[in-house]
């Protein structure tokens, strides 16, 4: 077997038993690795009736066949489980250096089942795995635990770890890797916490075998690396980080502002952009293992209320949720909020967006200070937000407890029209790209398997004109505020997104490749002999499986919607008056996808994708 090892570590936290499951190559051809493999493992080995925080809910860490090939962007790993935030399929991924280390230990995935009686961490050294006591680590932040485990074992050990938020049941707990890399979305860190699992610590030296190592080396050095190095997109995110396009996108109306209430904000672009960061608090650039893009920001704030030591800086999404969404123009304050969330182990996207929802509620009198610990949140006032972030992580006070559940569950409790202020789909807060600017984003968010998401599909890059796949008919110039070709584009971008998340290949460098080159890369690594049709079919199979898990857990067509706040027109900016025609796009999407009126795949569709085992289960 090439590109994968065929070995999955199966850890029963209740009994302490650790076994190895061996998989055949066909499983990888069907589901690749990463989130695709995690979904199939959960279906085959999990208790599908278990609640998200029940011991029976499997938590799965998985990597893909491109892992550790040396190509830029191939250091990512994925996690999957039933989400405590949404109740449906949850997944998250991040870069750093943990993924390659897991592969060097000889495993493609780790399944965690049950619940430990006391806090533990999993230690994997080469192929040997053992559960170690973590009582002395429980309650400590992610940075401290990373340092302590490396001091205990070695600096070469690589660690994924949760913070106090995941331990305390905050529904959007994240998982940290190398401090600044977070698998943030859908509460996967909270699932770890519910199992009394603090961390996974790995170190290995096994070398992976590839189907055509010399062909892969030549393909990388002579073709792919020059394309990535010369890509304007890769150069830009390398120079200015993910916030490189913040100014332009704010002018277009693509960056959500004031909880999606307004379409423009003059102060934001000047103070919150990647360029502004480079001119003020930036001290350096970091990278994931083996990647030459170096998009990670390193920042330092030496003095003042937002002082932080040198460390990971905020990404574009965090600048949106703690900046523009709150009408906060202070980049130092955003960096402080980011640092706190990193250490405490919370998804900055859900945390900041939930606070923005609460701020909107206070502004409209739906929340009153006298009912919520005397706290009042106001647009642009960031100091109470910094304090609140820390309260949320430990669920302190009435407001900290309320917001620890995310905005959708908080709105369900508050009522009084607060549901109209939500930006969620399936309970997951929207990314920081406004669907009123690019209508296809709205369709992609609404039909995403985990809720509003822009990394499980590539629709946002397609609408920007950054992608072109003529081999599958995706080569049209798209009207951002139109419906034509959006359903077809969203469907195909879901399939390609499922492949990237299953291969664990970063979107930044991989977007420099053509579709035939993607297929060639897979074949050189795995020897599968894929063509483009099989590549796309595999992506679709993964999407349908993950969607069907959502149906098993109760999702229907009624959940393929965007939050009401992002579906109201603004009165200003370039998006003034724009509202995505979701009905037209969804109707076309369902027809193209072979979904019935309830949003579920027909029997014919399931058979076409080799998912016959799901017939009668959804």
C-alpha positions in Angstrom: 0.0 0.0 0.0 1.4 3.4 -1.0 0.6 6.8 0.5 -1.1 5.2 3.5 -0.1 2.6 6.0 -3.4 0.8 6.4 -3.2 1.0 10.1 -5.7 2.8 12.5 -5.1 3.0 16.2 -8.2 2.2 18.2 -8.2 3.6 21.7 -10.8 2.6 24.2 -10.6 5.3 26.9 -13.0 3.6 29.2 -11.1 0.3 29.4 -7.7 1.6 28.6 -7.3 -1.0 25.8 -5.4 0.0 22.6 -5.7 -2.1 19.4 -4.8 -1.7 15.8 -7.5 -1.9 13.0 -6.1 -2.8 9.6 -7.9 -1.4 6.5 -7.8 -2.6 2.9 -6.7 -0.3 0.1 -10.2 -0.1 -1.4 -11.3 1.8 1.7 -8.7 4.5 1.0 -9.6 4.6 -2.7 -13.3 5.2 -1.7 -12.7 7.7 1.1 -9.0 8.8 0.7 -8.1 9.7 4.3 -8.7 12.8 6.6 -12.3 13.8 6.9 -13.5 11.2 4.4 -11.9 8.3 6.3 -13.0 9.7 9.6 -16.6 9.8 8.5 -16.5 6.1 7.2 -14.8 5.0 10.4 -17.4 6.7 12.5 -20.2 5.1 10.5 -18.6 1.6 10.7 -17.4 1.6 14.3 -19.4 4.2 16.2 -22.7 4.3 18.0 -24.9 6.5 15.7 -27.4 7.0 18.5 -24.9 8.5 20.9 -25.2 12.2 21.7 -22.2 14.5 20.8 -20.9 14.5 24.4 -21.8 10.9 25.2 -18.9 8.4 25.6 -20.3 6.5 22.5 -19.6 9.4 20.2 -16.3 8.5 18.5 -13.6 11.2 18.2 -11.3 10.5 15.2 -8.0 12.1 14.2 -7.0 11.3 10.6 -4.4 12.2 8.0 -4.3 11.8 4.2 -2.1 10.2 1.6 -0.3 13.4 0.6 0.9 13.7 4.2 4.7 14.3 4.6 5.4 14.2 0.8 7.4 17.4 1.1 5.1 19.3 -1.1 3.8 22.7 0.3 0.7 22.5 2.3 0.7 18.7 3.0 1.2 18.9 6.8 -2.5 19.2 7.7 -4.5 16.8 9.8 -8.3 16.4 10.3 -10.6 15.6 13.2 -14.2 14.4 13.1 -17.1 13.5 15.4 -20.7 14.4 15.9 -20.6 18.1 16.8 -21.8 19.3 20.2 -22.4 22.8 18.6 -24.6 21.6 15.7 -25.6 18.0 16.4 -24.6 16.9 12.9 -21.3 15.8 11.4 -18.5 18.0 12.7 -15.0 18.3 11.3 -12.1 20.6 11.6 -8.5 20.7 10.3 -5.3 22.5 10.8 -1.7 22.6 9.7 1.4 22.7 11.9 3.5 19.6 12.5 1.4 17.0 14.2 0.0 15.4 11.1 3.4 14.4 9.6 4.5 13.0 13.0 1.4 10.8 13.3 2.3 9.4 9.8 5.9 8.8 11.0 4.4 6.7 13.8 2.9 4.5 11.2 -0.8 5.4 11.6 -3.4 6.9 9.2 -5.9 7.6 12.0 -6.7 7.3 15.7 -10.1 6.4 17.0 -11.0 7.5 20.5 -14.1 5.8 22.1 -15.5 5.8 25.6 -14.4 8.1 28.4 -11.4 7.9 30.7 -12.2 7.9 34.5 -9.5 10.6 35.0 -7.7 13.0 32.6 -5.3 11.3 30.3 -3.2 12.0 27.2 -2.2 9.5 24.5 1.6 9.0 24.0 2.6 7.5 20.6 6.3 6.8 20.2 7.1 5.0 16.9 4.3 2.4 16.7 3.9 2.0 20.5 1.0 3.8 22.1 0.0 4.2 25.8 -2.3 6.3 27.9 -0.6 8.6 30.4 -2.1 10.4 33.4 -2.9 14.1 32.7 -4.3 15.3 36.0 -1.4 17.7 36.4 -2.2 19.1 32.9 -5.9 19.5 33.3 -7.0 23.2 33.6 -3.8 24.5 32.0 -3.8 26.4 28.7 -2.6 25.0 25.4 0.7 26.9 25.3 1.7 25.7 28.8 0.8 22.1 28.0 2.7 22.1 24.8 5.8 23.4 26.6 5.4 21.0 29.5 5.0 17.9 27.4 8.0 18.8 25.2 10.0 19.3 28.4 8.9 15.9 29.7 9.5 14.0 26.5 11.5 15.9 23.9 11.4 19.0 21.7 10.8 16.7 18.8 7.5 15.4 20.1 4.5 16.9 18.4 1.4 17.7 20.3 -2.3 18.4 19.8 -4.0 19.6 22.9 -7.2 21.2 24.2 -7.5 24.1 26.6 -9.8 24.9 29.6 -12.7 25.7 27.2 -12.9 22.2 25.9 -12.5 20.8 29.4 -15.4 23.0 30.7 -17.9 22.0 28.0 -17.8 25.3 26.0 -19.5 24.0 22.8 -16.9 25.5 20.4 -13.7 24.2 22.0 -10.8 24.0 19.6 -7.7 21.8 19.4 -4.2 23.4 19.3 -1.1 22.2 17.5 2.2 24.0 17.8 0.3 26.8 19.7 -0.8 28.8 16.7 -2.5 26.1 14.6 -6.0 25.3 15.6 -8.6 22.8 14.4 -11.2 25.3 15.5 -14.6 24.7 14.1 -17.7 22.7 15.3 -16.5 22.0 18.8 -14.1 19.1 18.3 -12.0 20.2 21.3 -15.1 19.9 23.4 -15.6 16.3 22.3 -12.0 15.6 23.5 -12.8 17.3 26.8 -15.9 15.2 27.3 -13.7 12.1 27.1 -11.2 13.4 29.6 -8.6 13.4 26.8 -6.2 16.3 27.2 -3.7 15.7 24.4 -2.0 13.4 22.0 1.8 13.5 21.9 3.6 11.8 19.1 7.1 11.1 17.8 8.1 8.7 15.0 10.7 8.0 12.3 8.9 5.7 9.8 9.3 6.8 6.2 6.3 6.5 3.9 6.5 4.6 0.6 5.1 6.1 -2.6 4.1 4.4 -5.8 6.5 6.4 -7.9 9.0 8.2 -5.6 11.2 9.4 -8.5 8.3 10.6 -10.5 6.9 12.4 -7.4 10.2 14.1 -6.8 10.5 15.3 -10.4 6.8 16.4 -10.4 7.3 18.4 -7.3 10.7 20.0 -8.1 10.2 20.6 -11.8 6.5 21.4 -12.1 4.5 22.0 -8.9 7.0 23.9 -6.8 7.7 26.5 -9.5 4.0 27.0 -10.0 3.4 27.6 -6.2 6.4 29.8 -5.9 5.3 32.0 -8.8 1.6 32.0 -7.9 0.5 35.6 -7.1 -2.0 34.3 -4.6 0.6 32.2 -2.7 3.0 35.1 -2.8 0.4 37.5 -1.4 -0.7 35.3 1.5 2.9 34.7 2.2 3.8 38.4 2.4 0.7 39.7 4.2 -1.0 36.6 5.6 -4.6 35.6 5.2 -5.7 39.2 5.8 -3.8 40.3 2.7 -7.0 41.1 0.9 -8.9 42.6 3.8 -8.9 46.2 2.3 -10.2 45.2 -1.1 -12.8 42.8 0.2 -14.1 45.4 2.7 -14.6 47.9 -0.2 -16.5 45.2 -2.1 -18.7 44.5 0.9 -17.4 40.9 1.3 -16.2 41.4 4.9 -19.2 41.1 7.4 -19.5 44.2 9.5 -21.5 45.0 12.6 -23.0 41.5 12.7 -23.8 41.7 9.0 -25.8 44.9 9.6 -23.9 47.3 7.4 -22.2 47.0 4.0 -19.2 49.4 4.4 -17.0 50.8 7.1 -14.4 53.3 6.3 -12.2 52.9 9.4 -11.8 49.1 9.2 -9.7 48.6 6.0 -7.0 51.1 7.1 -6.5 49.6 10.6 -7.2 45.9 10.3 -5.6 44.7 7.1 -2.6 42.5 6.6 -0.6 45.5 5.5 -1.5 47.3 8.7 -0.4 44.3 10.7 2.9 44.3 8.8 3.4 48.0 9.6 2.6 47.7 13.3 2.7 44.5 15.4 4.2 42.0 13.0 7.6 40.6 14.1 8.0 37.6 11.7 6.5 34.8 9.7 6.0 31.2 10.6 5.1 28.1 8.5 3.6 24.7 8.7 6.1 21.9 8.4 7.7 21.8 5.0 5.7 24.7 3.5 7.4 27.6 1.7 4.4 29.8 1.7 4.9 31.0 5.3 1.5 32.6 5.7 1.5 32.4 9.5 1.9 35.7 11.3 4.1 36.3 14.4 3.2 39.3 16.4 4.2 41.1 19.6 2.6 43.9 21.6 5.1 45.2 24.2 3.0 47.4 26.4 -0.5 48.6 27.1 -3.8 46.8 27.9 -3.4 44.4 25.0 0.3 43.5 25.6 1.2 39.9 24.6 4.5 38.2 24.2 5.8 37.2 20.8 3.6 34.5 19.3 0.9 33.6 16.8 -1.0 36.5 15.3 -4.6 36.6 14.2 -5.8 35.2 10.8 -8.3 36.9 8.5 -11.3 35.2 10.0 -10.4 36.3 13.5 -9.8 39.9 12.4 -13.3 39.7 11.0 -15.1 38.2 14.0 -13.2 40.3 16.7 -12.7 43.3 14.4 -15.3 44.2 11.8 -18.2 42.2 13.3 -17.8 44.2 16.6 -17.0 47.5 14.9 -13.6 47.3 16.7 -10.8 49.0 14.6 -8.0 48.2 17.1 -5.8 45.5 15.7 -3.9 45.2 19.0 -7.1 44.3 20.7 -7.9 41.7 18.1 -4.5 40.1 18.6 -5.2 40.0 22.4 -8.5 38.3 21.8 -6.8 35.8 19.4 -4.1 35.1 22.0 -6.7 34.4 24.7 -8.7 32.1 22.4 -5.6 30.2 21.4 -4.5 29.6 24.9 -8.0 28.8 26.3 -8.8 26.6 23.3 -11.8 28.3 21.6 -12.8 28.7 18.0 -12.3 32.4 17.3 -15.0 32.4 14.6 -17.8 31.1 16.7 -16.6 33.0 19.8 -16.4 36.4 18.1 -19.6 35.9 16.1 -21.5 34.9 19.2 -20.3 38.0 21.0 -21.4 40.1 17.9 -24.8 38.5 18.1 -25.0 39.3 21.8 -23.8 42.9 21.1 -26.6 43.2 18.6 -29.1 41.9 21.2 -27.9 44.5 23.8 -28.2 47.2 21.2 -31.8 46.3 20.5 -32.8 45.8 24.2 -33.2 42.0 23.8 -30.6 41.6 26.4 -30.5 44.0 29.3 -27.5 44.5 31.6 -29.5 44.0 34.8 -30.4 40.5 33.7 -26.8 39.5 32.6 -24.4 40.2 35.4 -24.5 44.0 34.8 -22.6 43.6 31.6 -23.4 45.7 28.6 -21.8 45.1 25.2 -21.6 48.1 22.8 -20.3 48.4 19.3 -16.7 49.3 19.2 -16.2 48.8 23.0 -13.6 46.0 23.1 -12.4 45.9 26.7 -15.6 44.2 28.0 -15.2 41.7 25.2 -11.7 40.8 26.3 -13.0 40.2 29.8 -15.9 38.2 28.4 -13.8 35.9 26.4 -12.2 34.7 29.6 -15.5 34.3 31.3 -16.9 32.2 28.4 -14.0 29.8 28.6 -14.9 28.9 32.2 -18.6 29.5 31.7 -18.5 32.1 34.4 -21.7 34.2 35.2 -25.0 34.2 33.4 -23.6 35.8 30.2 -20.5 33.6 30.1 -22.7 30.5 30.5 -25.1 31.6 27.8 -22.5 32.5 25.2 -20.5 29.3 25.8 -23.2 27.5 23.9 -22.8 29.5 20.6 -25.2 31.9 19.1 -27.9 29.5 17.8 -28.4 27.8 21.2 -28.2 31.1 23.0 -30.9 32.6 20.7 -33.1 29.6 21.3 -33.0 30.4 25.0 -33.3 34.2 24.8 -36.0 34.2 22.1 -37.7 37.6 21.7 -36.7 37.9 18.1 -33.0 37.3 18.7 -33.2 34.4 16.2 -33.4 37.1 13.5 -29.9 38.3 14.4 -28.2 34.9 13.7 -25.6 34.3 11.0 -25.6 30.5 11.4 -26.3 27.6 9.1 -27.0 24.3 10.9 -26.0 26.0 14.1 -22.5 27.0 12.9 -21.6 30.7 12.6 -20.8 32.0 9.1 -17.3 32.6 7.8 -16.2 36.1 7.2 -17.3 36.3 3.6 -20.7 37.9 3.1 -23.1 35.9 0.9 -24.8 39.1 -0.2 -21.5 40.0 -2.0 -21.1 36.5 -3.6 -24.3 34.6 -3.8 -22.7 31.3 -4.4 -21.2 31.5 -0.9 -24.7 31.5 0.5 -25.5 28.3 -1.4 -22.2 26.7 -0.4 -22.6 27.7 3.3 -26.2 26.4 3.4 -25.4 23.0 1.9 -22.1 22.5 3.7 -22.1 19.2 5.6 -20.9 20.8 8.9 -22.8 24.1 8.7 -21.7 27.5 7.3 -18.2 26.8 6.0 -15.8 28.0 3.3 -13.0 25.4 3.7 -15.1 22.3 3.0 -15.7 23.8 -0.5 -13.8 26.2 -2.8 -16.8 28.3 -3.9 -15.4 31.5 -2.5 -12.3 31.2 -4.6 -14.3 30.2 -7.7 -16.5 33.4 -7.5 -13.4 35.5 -7.0 -12.1 34.2 -10.3 -9.1 32.5 -8.6 -10.0 29.0 -9.8 -10.6 27.6 -13.3 -11.4 23.9 -14.0 -12.4 23.6 -17.6 -12.0 19.8 -17.5 -15.2 19.6 -15.5 -17.0 22.6 -17.1 -16.1 25.1 -14.4 -14.7 27.9 -16.5 -17.4 30.5 -16.6 -17.1 34.1 -15.6 -19.5 34.4 -12.7 -21.8 37.3 -11.8 -21.2 37.6 -8.1 -24.8 38.6 -7.4 -26.4 36.2 -9.8 -27.6 32.6 -9.8 -26.3 31.3 -13.2 -23.8 28.4 -12.8 -23.9 28.7 -9.0 -25.5 25.4 -8.3 -23.2 23.5 -10.6 -20.2 25.4 -9.2 -21.2 24.8 -5.6 -21.7 21.0 -6.2 -18.3 20.6 -7.9 -16.5 22.8 -5.3 -18.0 20.6 -2.5 -16.5 17.6 -4.2 -13.1 19.1 -4.6 -13.2 20.5 -1.1 -14.0 17.0 0.2 -10.9 15.8 -1.6 -8.6 18.5 -0.1 -9.9 17.9 3.4 -9.5 14.2 3.0 -6.1 14.4 1.5 -5.3 17.0 4.2 -3.8 19.4 1.6 -4.0 23.1 2.3 -6.1 25.2 -0.1 -3.4 28.0 -0.5 -0.7 26.1 -2.3 -2.9 23.4 -3.8 -5.0 26.0 -5.7 -2.0 26.7 -7.9 -2.4 23.2 -9.5 -4.7 22.4 -12.4 -7.2 19.5 -11.9 -5.1 17.1 -14.1 -2.1 17.9 -11.9 -4.1 17.1 -8.7 -5.0 13.7 -10.2 -1.4 13.1 -11.2 -0.1 13.9 -7.7 -2.5 11.4 -6.2 -1.5 8.7 -8.7 2.2 9.3 -8.1 1.7 8.9 -4.4 -0.9 6.1 -4.3 -0.7 4.3 -7.6 -4.5 4.3 -7.8 -4.6 5.2 -11.5 -7.4 7.7 -11.0 -8.8 9.8 -13.8 -10.6 13.1 -13.3 -14.0 11.3 -13.2 -13.0 9.0 -10.4 -11.4 11.9 -8.6 -14.6 13.9 -8.7 -16.8 10.8 -7.9 -14.7 10.1 -4.8 -15.2 13.7 -3.6 -18.9 13.4 -4.1 -19.0 10.0 -2.2 -17.4 11.7 0.8 -19.8 14.6 0.7 -22.9 12.4 0.5 -21.7 10.2 3.3 -21.1 13.2 5.6 -24.4 14.7 4.6 -26.2 11.4 5.3 -24.7 11.3 8.8 -26.4 14.7 9.3 -29.7 13.1 8.1 -29.3 10.2 10.5 -29.0 12.8 13.3 -32.1 14.7 12.2 -31.0 17.2 9.5 -33.5 18.0 6.7 -33.9 20.5 3.9 -35.1 23.0 6.5 -31.5 23.1 7.7 -30.1 24.1 4.3 -30.6 27.8 5.1 -28.5 30.8 6.1 -29.0 32.8 9.2 -31.6 35.5 8.9 -29.3 38.4 9.6 -27.1 37.6 6.6 -30.2 37.4 4.4 -31.4 41.0 5.0 -30.3 43.7 2.6 -27.9 46.4 3.8 -28.7 50.1 2.9 -25.1 51.0 2.2 -22.0 49.9 0.4 -21.5 48.0 -2.8 -23.8 45.2 -1.6 -26.7 47.6 -0.8 -30.0 45.9 -1.6 -28.5 42.6 -2.5 -30.0 39.3 -1.1 -29.1 35.9 -2.5 -31.8 34.2 -4.4 -31.5 31.0 -2.3 -34.7 29.4 -3.6 -33.5 29.4 -7.2 -30.0 28.2 -6.4 -31.2 25.5 -3.9 -33.8 24.1 -6.4 -31.1 23.8 -9.1 -28.6 22.3 -6.6 -31.0 19.7 -5.4 -31.8 18.6 -9.0 -28.1 18.4 -9.9 -27.2 16.5 -6.7 -30.1 14.0 -7.0 -31.7 15.1 -3.7 -35.4 14.8 -2.9 -37.6 17.6 -1.6 -36.4 16.9 2.0 -32.8 17.4 0.9 -31.9 13.7 1.1 -30.2 11.7 -1.7 -32.5 9.4 -3.6 -31.8 5.7 -3.7 -30.6 6.0 -7.2 -28.1 8.7 -6.1 -26.8 6.6 -3.3 -26.3 3.6 -5.6 -24.5 5.8 -8.1 -21.9 6.8 -5.5 -21.5 3.3 -4.1 -23.4 4.1 -0.9 -26.0 1.4 -1.0 -25.4 0.7 2.7 -27.1 4.0 3.5 -30.4 3.1 1.8 -33.1 2.9 4.4 -30.9 4.5 7.1 -31.7 8.2 6.4 
